[in-house]
Amino acid sequence: MKQRVLLLHGWGGSDYPHWQSWLAGELVKDYGCVSFLKLSNFEFPNKNIWKEELLKELSDFKPDIVICHSLANTLWFHICNEEKISDIAKLFLVAPPSLNLQINELENFFPVSIPKNLHAKEVLLICSTNDPYMTIEEARLLQKELDVEMKILEDAGHINTDSGFGPWPWMLNIL
């Protein structure tokens, strides 16, 4: 049975050639069951609206796997802290921003507390040694607080198109 994969983008979206767009296409090629939720107004996001959209998608799509990129990690943390949601099989937290990020367009998302329960049986935190939105030291502290596995990518920036992550075969293979 194919797993149901939900992809959640961050600030600015993850349009092609971003790795999330590529991954959605690759999974569908093999008749995978994928939801690549387009959260509203992603240039000037609103946490409460994004939460409503995500909760509806979780209820309707019922994913087995959720893959968060960037601000979607922060959204997931808010959902875990504030809502009752069903557990999923796997959660990928890719390039989360600092828990206290200060960017005007994103101010209603921060600060955010580290959840006590990520509502996932398996979790992998994926960070870069030179992410402009979270230092590697912050990433290591987050990993310790969450008590999850972590994969560190060398000089991978924000793990997005700007840092060379269009096709990302490693992510496809791990799924």
N, C-alpha and C positions, 0 to 999 in steps of 0.2 A: 504494500500500500504506500502510495506517495505521501510524503509529509506536506502539510500546508505551511507555506512560508510567507510571512508578513515582513515587508521591507518598509522601514520608516526613515525618511530623509530628515535632514536638519535644515538650518537656516539657509535660504536660497534654493532649496530643492536639490535634487540629484539627477537632473536631466542628462541625457546622453551627451558626452561619452563617459559620465561618472560610472564607477564600478557597480553601483546599485542598479542603474539602468541596464548595464551589460549583463549583470547577474540575473535580473528578471527575465531578460530575453533568452539567456542560456537555459534557465530552468524550464521555461515554456517550450523551448525546442524539444525537450524530452518529455513533453506532456506533464510537466510539473504543475502543481497547484500553487499559484503565486498571487498575492495581493501587493501591489506597489502603491500604497495609499498616498494620494496627493493631498497633503494637508493644506488648508486654505491660507491664502495671503502669506506665503512663505518668506517674502522679503521683509514683512513687518508682522511677524507672528504674534498671536494672542494665546497665552497658555490655556485659558479656560476654553476657548474654541477648539484648540488642538486636542485638549483632553476629551471633550465631547465627541469629536470625530474619531479619536482612537478608541474610546470605550464602545462606540457603535460598531466599529470594525472588529474589535475583539469579540463582541457579542454575535455579530453576523457571520464573520469568516471563521472564527474559532481556530486560530493558528496553532500549529505544533511548535514552530520555530519563529522567533522574532529577531530581526537583525536591525539594530539601531545604529544610525550614524550621526555623530555630532550632537546637535541640539535634541535629537530624538532620544538620546540617552537621558537627558535632563527631563524630558517629558515622561519617559518611563519611570524615572525616580519619583516624580510627582504622583503618577498613577499609583505606584506601589505604596507611597506614603499616605495617600488620601482616599483611595477607593478599594473596594473589594473586587478582585479579579480572579479568574481561574488560573491555576498553574499551567505553564507550558512545559514542553520537553526541553527545549534549548533556547538560550538567549545569548546573542552576540552583542557586546557593547563595544562599538568601533569608534575610536577617536572622540571620547566624551570631552566636553569642555570643562574647564575649572568649575568647581562648585560655587564659586563666587565671581564668575565672569561679569565684567562691567562693560556692556555695550548697550547704548541707548535703545536700539530697536528690540533688544531682548530682555529689558529690565524686569518684565513681569514673570520671567522664568527663574530669576535669581534673587537671593541665594536659594539653594536647594539642599535638603538634608539627605544624608546617605540612608537608603532604605534598610530596614532590618530584614525584610523579606523581598527578594527580587521575583518571586512567583515563577521560578524556573528550576527544573531538576538539574540542569547543567548550564553553567555560565562561563563564557570566555570573554575576558576583557582584552581588547586589542588596542595597543597604544604605540606611539612613535617617539623616538628619542628627541625629535625636534618639532613637535606639534606646537604651533604658535598659540593655541588656545588652552593647552594644559602641559605643564612641565612634566618631565619624566619623574621627578620627585613627587609631584602631586599624584601622578598615575600610580606610583608604587604605594603611596599612602592609601589611595582609593582601593587598590587591590587588596591591601591588608585589611582595611575596614570591611570590605564586602566579603572577604575570605573566599575568593574565586581564583580560578586559573587566569594567568595572564600571558599573552604573547606580545613581545616587544619587537617592533620593526625599526631597524636602523635608518635614520634620516629619511623617514617616509612622510614628513610634514603632517598635514591634517588628514592624510589617507584619503585624498580626493583627486579629482582630475588635475588640479594644479600641481600636485606632487606625483603625477604619473600613474594614477590608479583609474584607468579605464578598465580594460580587461584585468581581472584578478583571479586567475585560475586556481590559486590556493584556496580562496573562499569557496569556489564552486566544488572543488575536490573534497573539502571538509564537510560539505553538506551531503 
